[in-house]
């Protein structure tokens, strides 16, 4: 990877969204977040506030820490003993890394879409009903209404309503990703997190998922990791640009794409490096 100066050569903006005019309120705030994997310092003193009911795209070259940051929002790093985290991530004013915080409670707030759909080895119906069952919904009528409402919300109901008992793996990959989204929404999260959520999809399925994101932001705060600048241009309200584990710049999509403050951001957008 080429050695690029990350020093700010122009007047900068505070990356804490609440400190700037024109940025809405937030219910996800990162303060002084550092993540170490073994002896490597992956995220370096990240400070960021994610605006509510909008789409924030995290962009930057491969290996810059985008996915590590996203995984920090629902404590997926807990599954690895090699990871050490310092700093705070506040969700609804609760520091999720505070000692004694119940992780399942935190993850319920986060609907996560991975790079490839990860349907459960069960029927279409049971995939969506899985989360509500865990949280106490037992009556079939209740579960049916939840399943139907969420399949409608992701535009899948008319395609699968006559085969709800068939295995989810029989769906196309685009349908599977929408099913995973419906499954995440079924537990009523506050956030939708996407880690390259359309990278495995064809252009038609990608367009369907992007359209869903645009409609769902009326109810949810959406944070997406993407390598595709074209996608960020199409759907982002806000953009966070990362490089070598640091948050270089954060602002509205219009300002980042048209008038970035940092030279490093401009060089990346111009294609000087990737």
C-alpha positions as CSV (number, residue, x, y, z in Angstrom):
1,X,0.0,0.0,0.0
2,X,1.4,3.4,-0.9
3,X,2.5,5.7,1.9
4,X,0.2,8.7,1.9
5,X,0.4,11.6,4.3
6,X,-2.7,11.6,6.5
7,X,-2.0,15.0,8.1
8,X,-4.7,17.6,7.7
9,X,-3.4,20.3,5.3
10,X,-6.7,22.2,5.2
11,X,-9.2,23.4,7.8
12,X,-10.9,20.4,9.2
13,X,-14.3,19.5,10.5
14,X,-15.1,17.9,13.9
15,X,-16.1,14.3,13.1
16,X,-18.5,14.3,16.1
17,X,-21.8,15.0,14.3
18,X,-23.4,16.7,17.3
19,X,-20.8,19.4,17.2
20,X,-21.7,20.8,13.8
21,X,-24.6,22.7,12.6
22,X,-27.1,21.1,10.2
23,X,-26.4,17.5,11.5
24,X,-29.4,15.8,13.2
25,X,-29.5,14.1,16.5
26,X,-27.8,10.8,17.0
27,X,-28.4,7.6,19.0
28,X,-25.1,6.0,18.1
29,X,-21.9,7.8,19.2
30,X,-18.3,6.5,19.2
31,X,-15.8,8.1,21.5
32,X,-12.0,7.4,21.5
33,X,-12.6,3.9,20.1
34,X,-9.4,1.8,19.6
35,X,-9.4,-1.8,18.5
36,X,-6.4,-4.1,18.7
37,X,-6.2,-7.5,17.0
38,X,-3.3,-9.4,18.6
39,X,-0.5,-6.8,18.4
40,X,-1.9,-4.7,15.5
41,X,-3.7,-1.4,16.1
42,X,-6.6,-1.6,13.8
43,X,-8.9,1.3,14.8
44,X,-7.2,4.4,16.1
45,X,-9.0,6.8,18.3
46,X,-12.3,6.9,16.4
47,X,-14.8,9.6,17.3
48,X,-18.0,9.6,15.3
49,X,-21.7,10.2,15.7
50,X,-24.2,8.5,13.4
51,X,-27.2,10.7,12.5
52,X,-30.6,9.1,13.1
53,X,-33.0,8.0,10.3
54,X,-30.5,8.4,7.5
55,X,-28.0,6.3,5.6
56,X,-24.3,6.6,6.5
57,X,-21.8,5.0,4.2
58,X,-18.3,4.1,5.5
59,X,-15.9,4.2,2.6
60,X,-12.1,3.8,2.2
61,X,-9.5,1.4,0.7
62,X,-9.3,-2.3,1.6
63,X,-7.9,-2.9,5.1
64,X,-8.7,0.6,6.4
65,X,-10.9,-0.7,9.3
66,X,-14.4,-0.2,7.8
67,X,-15.7,-3.7,8.8
68,X,-13.9,-3.6,12.1
69,X,-15.7,-0.4,13.0
70,X,-19.0,-1.8,11.9
71,X,-18.5,-5.0,13.9
72,X,-17.8,-2.8,17.0
73,X,-21.3,-1.5,16.9
74,X,-22.8,-4.8,18.0
75,X,-19.8,-6.3,19.8
76,X,-19.1,-9.0,17.3
77,X,-15.5,-8.8,18.3
78,X,-16.5,-10.5,21.6
79,X,-16.2,-13.9,19.8
80,X,-12.4,-13.5,19.4
81,X,-10.0,-13.7,22.3
82,X,-7.4,-11.9,20.1
83,X,-9.3,-8.6,20.1
84,X,-8.9,-5.8,22.6
85,X,-11.2,-2.8,22.6
86,X,-10.8,0.5,24.4
87,X,-13.1,3.5,24.4
88,X,-16.9,3.8,24.3
89,X,-19.7,3.1,21.9
90,X,-23.0,4.7,23.1
91,X,-26.2,3.3,21.8
92,X,-29.3,5.1,23.1
93,X,-27.0,6.7,25.7
94,X,-25.8,3.3,26.9
95,X,-22.1,2.4,26.6
96,X,-22.2,-1.1,25.1
97,X,-18.6,-1.8,26.3
98,X,-19.4,-1.0,29.9
99,X,-18.7,-3.9,32.2
100,X,-21.8,-5.9,32.8
101,X,-23.8,-4.9,29.7
102,X,-25.8,-7.8,28.3
103,X,-24.7,-8.4,24.8
104,X,-27.9,-10.0,23.5
105,X,-29.8,-6.9,24.5
106,X,-27.3,-4.8,22.4
107,X,-27.4,-7.1,19.4
108,X,-31.2,-7.0,19.3
109,X,-31.0,-3.4,18.4
110,X,-28.8,-4.1,15.3
111,X,-30.1,-5.7,12.2
112,X,-27.0,-7.0,10.4
113,X,-26.6,-7.9,6.7
114,X,-23.4,-9.6,5.8
115,X,-21.6,-9.7,2.4
116,X,-23.4,-12.9,1.5
117,X,-26.8,-13.9,2.8
118,X,-26.8,-16.2,5.7
119,X,-30.2,-17.9,5.7
120,X,-30.9,-20.4,8.5
121,X,-31.3,-24.1,7.5
122,X,-35.1,-23.9,7.9
123,X,-38.2,-22.7,6.1
124,X,-38.8,-19.2,4.9
125,X,-41.4,-18.7,7.6
126,X,-39.1,-20.0,10.4
127,X,-36.2,-17.8,9.3
128,X,-38.2,-14.6,9.9
129,X,-40.0,-16.1,13.0
130,X,-36.7,-17.2,14.6
131,X,-35.9,-13.9,16.4
132,X,-39.4,-13.2,17.7
133,X,-39.6,-16.7,19.0
134,X,-36.4,-16.1,21.0
135,X,-37.9,-13.0,22.5
136,X,-41.1,-14.6,23.7
137,X,-43.6,-14.6,20.8
138,X,-45.2,-18.1,20.8
139,X,-48.7,-17.8,19.2
140,X,-48.8,-18.8,15.6
141,X,-51.1,-15.9,14.7
142,X,-48.7,-13.4,16.2
143,X,-45.8,-14.9,14.4
144,X,-47.6,-15.1,11.1
145,X,-48.4,-11.4,11.3
146,X,-44.8,-10.5,12.1
147,X,-43.5,-12.7,9.2
148,X,-46.0,-11.3,6.8
149,X,-45.4,-7.7,7.8
150,X,-41.6,-8.0,7.4
151,X,-41.8,-9.9,4.2
152,X,-44.0,-7.1,2.8
153,X,-41.6,-4.5,4.1
154,X,-38.7,-6.0,2.0
155,X,-40.9,-6.6,-1.0
156,X,-40.7,-10.4,-0.7
157,X,-44.3,-11.4,0.4
158,X,-45.8,-11.7,-3.1
159,X,-42.9,-13.8,-4.2
160,X,-43.0,-16.3,-1.4
161,X,-46.4,-16.2,0.2
162,X,-47.4,-19.5,-1.3
163,X,-44.3,-21.4,-0.2
164,X,-43.5,-20.2,3.3
165,X,-42.8,-23.7,4.4
166,X,-40.2,-24.4,1.8
167,X,-36.5,-24.2,2.7
168,X,-35.0,-20.7,2.5
169,X,-32.0,-22.0,0.6
170,X,-34.1,-22.5,-2.4
171,X,-34.5,-18.8,-2.9
172,X,-32.3,-16.9,-5.2
173,X,-29.3,-15.1,-3.6
174,X,-31.1,-11.7,-4.0
175,X,-34.2,-13.1,-2.4
176,X,-32.1,-14.6,0.4
177,X,-30.6,-11.2,1.2
178,X,-34.0,-9.7,1.4
179,X,-35.1,-12.6,3.7
180,X,-32.1,-11.9,5.9
181,X,-33.1,-8.2,6.1
182,X,-36.7,-9.3,7.0
183,X,-35.3,-11.6,9.7
184,X,-33.3,-8.7,11.2
185,X,-36.3,-6.3,11.1
186,X,-38.5,-8.9,12.8
187,X,-37.0,-8.2,16.2
188,X,-37.6,-4.4,15.8
189,X,-34.0,-3.1,15.8
190,X,-33.1,0.6,15.9
191,X,-30.3,0.2,13.4
192,X,-29.6,-1.7,10.1
193,X,-25.9,-2.5,9.6
194,X,-24.7,-3.6,6.2
195,X,-21.2,-5.0,5.5
196,X,-20.9,-4.9,1.7
197,X,-24.5,-6.1,1.7
198,X,-24.8,-6.0,-2.1
199,X,-21.4,-7.1,-3.2
200,X,-22.5,-10.7,-4.0
201,X,-25.7,-9.6,-5.8
202,X,-26.5,-8.9,-9.5
203,X,-27.3,-5.4,-10.6
204,X,-31.1,-5.9,-10.4
205,X,-31.0,-7.4,-6.9
206,X,-28.6,-4.6,-5.8
207,X,-31.0,-2.0,-7.1
208,X,-33.8,-3.6,-5.1
209,X,-31.8,-3.7,-1.9
210,X,-30.7,0.0,-2.3
211,X,-34.4,1.0,-2.9
212,X,-35.3,-0.8,0.3
213,X,-32.6,1.0,2.2
214,X,-33.9,4.3,1.0
215,X,-37.4,3.5,2.2
216,X,-36.3,2.0,5.5
217,X,-34.4,5.0,6.6
218,X,-37.7,6.6,7.5
219,X,-37.7,4.3,10.5
220,X,-34.1,3.2,11.0
221,X,-30.6,4.5,11.2
222,X,-28.7,2.7,8.5
223,X,-24.9,2.2,8.4
224,X,-23.3,0.6,5.4
225,X,-19.7,-0.4,4.6
226,X,-19.2,-0.2,0.9
227,X,-16.2,-0.4,-1.5
228,X,-18.4,1.1,-4.3
229,X,-18.3,4.8,-4.5
230,X,-21.1,4.7,-7.0
231,X,-23.3,3.2,-4.4
232,X,-22.4,5.8,-1.8
233,X,-23.3,8.5,-4.4
234,X,-26.7,6.9,-5.0
235,X,-27.9,6.4,-1.5
236,X,-25.7,8.0,1.2
237,X,-26.9,10.9,3.3
238,X,-23.6,11.0,5.2
239,X,-20.2,9.6,4.4
240,X,-17.3,8.6,6.7
241,X,-14.0,8.2,4.9
242,X,-11.4,6.0,6.7
243,X,-7.7,5.3,6.0
244,X,-5.2,3.1,7.9
245,X,-7.6,2.7,10.8
246,X,-8.3,6.4,11.2
247,X,-11.5,8.4,10.5
248,X,-10.2,11.0,8.1
249,X,-13.4,12.9,7.4
250,X,-17.1,12.8,8.0
251,X,-19.9,15.0,6.6
252,X,-22.9,15.0,4.4
253,X,-22.6,13.0,1.2
254,X,-22.9,16.2,-0.8
255,X,-20.0,17.9,0.9
256,X,-17.8,14.9,1.0
257,X,-18.3,14.1,-2.7
258,X,-18.2,17.7,-4.0
259,X,-16.0,19.6,-1.6
260,X,-14.0,17.3,0.7
261,X,-12.0,19.2,3.3
262,X,-9.0,16.8,3.5
263,X,-6.7,16.3,0.6
264,X,-6.5,12.6,1.3
265,X,-10.3,12.3,0.9
266,X,-10.1,14.1,-2.4
267,X,-7.2,11.9,-3.7
268,X,-9.3,8.8,-2.8
269,X,-12.4,10.1,-4.6
270,X,-10.3,11.1,-7.6
271,X,-9.0,7.5,-7.8
272,X,-5.4,8.3,-6.9
273,X,-5.4,5.2,-4.8
274,X,-7.8,2.4,-3.8
